[in-house]
Amino acid sequence: MLDAVAATGRATRVLAGQFFDLTRFAGAVLRSVSTYPRTAASTVARAIVSQVRFTAVEALPLTAVIAAAIGVVVIVEANAAAVALGVADTLARLMATVVVREAGPLMAAFMVLARSGTAIAAEVSTARVLGETDALEALGVNPLHYVVLPRLVGAAISVAVLTLFFNVIVLGTAGVTATTVLQQVSLERYVESLRLVLRPTDVWESLAKGAASGAMIAGCCTFAGLQARKNPSEIPRRVTDAMVFSLLGLVVITATAAVLRYR
């Protein structure tokens, strides 16, 4: 019993220490923005474009397949429940609420975390193990400027773009399924319902939530990678840490957005 309590205490202390270090890292990243060297703008811009191409553009086919499958599954299940309750005309409203406000940003963030977040953590931790970040510091280059900030900006843009793309594919697939396969509502009525229920603030909130999730994922992954020591066995460990930190961050962002929306 005492051993279990001691183990829990040690785990809590380690987690609290990691949270404190992550908070200090976030503060250091914010401070580094004010000391950003203008002469490195072109290099950092190329790094951001490369990150967006890898994280967003190359992920579009996978996102389309997953979004289409989710759109079909959600509309079929929602239609069954709506018919049973006699509210089949609210399908568009349900889709807009579930997909645009919640599922879109969350699913886009999950895909980026699984596909790109792990790659970022592995890349940065490998650079740390091989001493590349130490070489940058020896040359007078702040790793936060060259390693962290481009990935933060690139991931934020990428998740926002994928969120919008995911929402469009899901709503379109759901509309086609509802109007042609299930035949519970006409296409005109479905589109009109979406127009009435979707507000510009919903779209902007979804994009902002996606951008915040993307920046958080890149921040957690680069933080975990930079914590690696000069040992190759550190790489898989830091990738695991990055996944855990990012998942906890996604929970916090989703819960915070829900509380702010419905308070």
C-alpha positions in Angstrom: 0.0 0.0 0.0 2.8 2.4 1.0 4.7 1.5 -2.2 1.6 2.4 -4.3 1.3 5.7 -2.5 5.0 6.5 -3.0 4.8 5.6 -6.7 1.8 7.9 -7.1 3.6 10.7 -5.4 6.7 10.3 -7.5 4.6 10.2 -10.7 2.7 13.3 -9.6 6.0 15.1 -8.8 7.4 14.3 -12.2 4.3 15.4 -14.0 4.2 18.7 -12.0 7.8 19.3 -12.9 7.2 18.6 -16.6 4.2 21.0 -16.5 6.3 23.7 -14.9 9.1 23.1 -17.5 6.5 23.3 -20.3 5.1 26.5 -19.0 8.6 28.0 -18.8 9.2 26.8 -22.4 6.0 28.5 -23.6 7.2 31.8 -21.9 10.6 31.5 -23.6 8.9 31.0 -27.0 6.8 34.1 -26.5 9.8 36.1 -25.5 11.7 34.9 -28.5 9.2 36.5 -30.8 10.3 40.0 -29.7 14.0 39.1 -30.5 13.3 37.5 -33.8 16.1 38.4 -36.3 14.7 40.1 -39.4 17.7 38.8 -41.4 16.4 35.3 -41.0 13.0 36.0 -42.3 13.5 34.3 -45.7 15.0 31.1 -44.1 12.2 30.9 -41.5 9.5 31.5 -44.2 10.9 28.6 -46.3 10.8 26.4 -43.2 7.1 27.5 -42.5 6.1 26.7 -46.2 7.9 23.3 -45.9 6.0 22.5 -42.7 2.7 23.5 -44.2 3.3 21.4 -47.3 4.2 18.3 -45.2 1.5 18.8 -42.5 -1.4 20.1 -44.5 -1.0 19.6 -48.3 0.3 16.1 -48.2 -2.4 15.1 -45.6 -5.3 16.3 -47.8 -6.0 12.8 -49.4 -6.1 11.1 -46.0 -8.2 13.8 -44.6 -10.7 13.5 -47.4 -11.1 9.8 -47.0 -11.5 10.0 -43.2 -13.9 13.0 -43.5 -16.1 11.2 -46.1 -16.3 8.1 -43.9 -17.2 10.1 -40.8 -19.8 12.1 -42.8 -21.6 8.9 -43.9 -21.4 7.3 -40.5 -22.6 10.4 -38.6 -25.5 11.2 -40.9 -26.7 7.6 -40.9 -26.7 7.3 -37.1 -28.1 10.8 -36.7 -30.9 10.0 -39.2 -31.9 6.8 -37.4 -32.1 8.8 -34.1 -33.9 11.7 -35.7 -36.5 9.5 -37.4 -37.2 7.7 -34.1 -37.7 11.0 -32.3 -39.7 12.6 -35.2 -37.2 15.4 -35.8 -35.7 14.3 -39.2 -35.8 18.0 -40.4 -33.0 18.9 -37.9 -30.3 16.8 -39.5 -28.5 19.8 -41.0 -28.6 21.6 -37.7 -27.2 18.6 -35.9 -24.4 18.2 -38.5 -23.5 21.8 -38.3 -23.3 21.7 -34.5 -21.4 18.4 -34.1 -19.0 18.8 -37.1 -18.2 22.5 -37.4 -18.0 23.3 -33.7 -16.5 20.2 -32.3 -15.5 17.3 -34.6 -13.8 19.3 -37.3 -11.0 21.0 -35.2 -10.6 17.9 -33.0 -10.3 15.4 -35.8 -7.9 17.6 -37.8 -5.8 18.0 -34.7 -5.7 14.2 -34.1 -4.6 13.6 -37.7 -1.8 16.2 -37.5 -0.7 14.8 -34.1 -0.6 11.2 -35.4 1.0 12.1 -38.7 3.2 15.2 -38.2 3.5 15.6 -34.4 5.4 12.4 -34.0 7.6 13.3 -36.9 8.4 16.7 -35.3 9.2 15.1 -32.0 11.4 12.5 -33.6 13.2 15.1 -35.8 13.9 17.5 -33.0 15.0 14.8 -30.5 17.3 13.3 -33.1 18.8 16.8 -33.7 19.3 17.1 -30.0 20.9 13.7 -29.6 23.3 14.4 -32.6 24.2 17.8 -31.1 22.8 19.8 -34.0 21.0 22.2 -31.6 24.2 22.7 -29.7 25.9 23.6 -33.0 23.2 26.2 -33.7 23.8 27.8 -30.3 27.6 27.7 -30.9 26.9 29.7 -34.1 24.8 32.2 -32.2 21.5 31.0 -33.6 18.7 30.6 -31.1 17.0 27.2 -31.6 13.7 28.7 -30.7 13.9 30.9 -33.8 15.0 28.3 -36.2 13.5 25.0 -34.8 10.4 26.0 -32.8 8.8 29.1 -34.2 8.5 27.8 -37.9 6.9 24.6 -36.7 4.5 26.5 -34.4 3.3 28.8 -37.2 3.3 26.0 -39.8 1.3 23.6 -37.6 -1.2 26.4 -36.7 -1.9 27.2 -40.3 -2.0 23.5 -41.3 -4.6 22.5 -38.7 -6.8 25.5 -39.5 -6.7 24.6 -43.2 -7.4 20.9 -42.5 -10.2 21.9 -40.2 -11.9 23.9 -43.0 -11.3 21.1 -45.5 -12.6 18.4 -43.1 -15.8 20.4 -42.4 -16.5 20.9 -46.1 -16.0 17.2 -46.9 -18.1 16.0 -44.0 -21.0 18.4 -44.6 -20.9 17.7 -48.3 -20.8 13.9 -47.9 -23.5 14.0 -45.2 -25.7 16.1 -47.5 -25.3 13.8 -50.5 -26.1 10.7 -48.3 -29.1 12.4 -46.6 -30.6 13.6 -49.9 -29.9 10.7 -52.3 -29.5 7.6 -50.2 -31.6 8.2 -47.1 -34.0 10.6 -48.9 -35.1 12.1 -45.6 -34.6 15.7 -46.8 -34.3 17.5 -50.1 -30.9 19.0 -51.1 -32.4 22.5 -51.2 -33.8 22.2 -47.7 -30.5 20.7 -46.4 -28.5 23.6 -47.9 -31.0 26.2 -46.6 -30.8 24.6 -43.1 -27.1 24.8 -43.1 -27.2 28.5 -44.2 -29.6 29.3 -41.4 -27.9 27.5 -38.6 -24.2 28.2 -39.5 -23.0 31.6 -38.4 -19.7 33.2 -39.4 -18.7 33.1 -35.8 -19.0 29.3 -35.9 -16.6 29.1 -38.8 -14.1 31.5 -37.3 -14.3 29.8 -33.9 -13.6 26.5 -35.6 -10.6 27.9 -37.4 -9.3 29.6 -34.3 -9.7 26.3 -32.3 -7.8 24.4 -35.0 -5.0 27.0 -35.1 -4.6 26.9 -31.4 -4.6 23.1 -31.4 -1.9 23.1 -34.1 0.3 25.5 -32.3 -0.1 23.6 -29.1 0.8 20.3 -30.8 3.9 21.8 -32.4 4.9 23.4 -29.1 4.5 20.2 -27.1 6.4 18.1 -29.7 9.3 20.5 -30.0 9.5 20.9 -26.2 9.6 17.1 -25.8 12.3 16.8 -28.5 14.5 19.5 -27.0 14.4 17.6 -23.6 16.3 14.7 -25.1 19.7 13.8 -23.7 22.6 12.6 -25.7 21.3 9.0 -25.9 19.5 7.4 -28.9 17.1 5.6 -26.5 15.8 9.1 -25.7 14.1 9.5 -29.1 11.2 7.0 -28.7 10.7 8.2 -25.1 10.4 11.8 -26.2 8.0 10.9 -28.9 5.8 9.3 -26.3 6.0 12.3 -24.1 5.1 14.5 -27.0 1.9 12.5 -27.7 0.9 12.5 -24.0 1.5 16.3 -23.6 -0.4 17.0 -26.9 -3.4 14.8 -26.0 -3.7 16.5 -22.6 -3.5 19.9 -24.4 -6.2 19.0 -26.8 -8.5 18.0 -23.9 -7.8 21.4 -22.2 -8.4 23.4 -25.4 -11.7 21.5 -26.2 -13.0 21.9 -22.6 -12.0 25.6 -22.5 -13.7 26.3 -25.8 -16.9 24.5 -24.6 -17.0 26.4 -21.3 -16.5 29.8 -23.0 -19.2 29.1 -25.6 -21.9 28.0 -23.2 -21.1 29.9 -20.1 
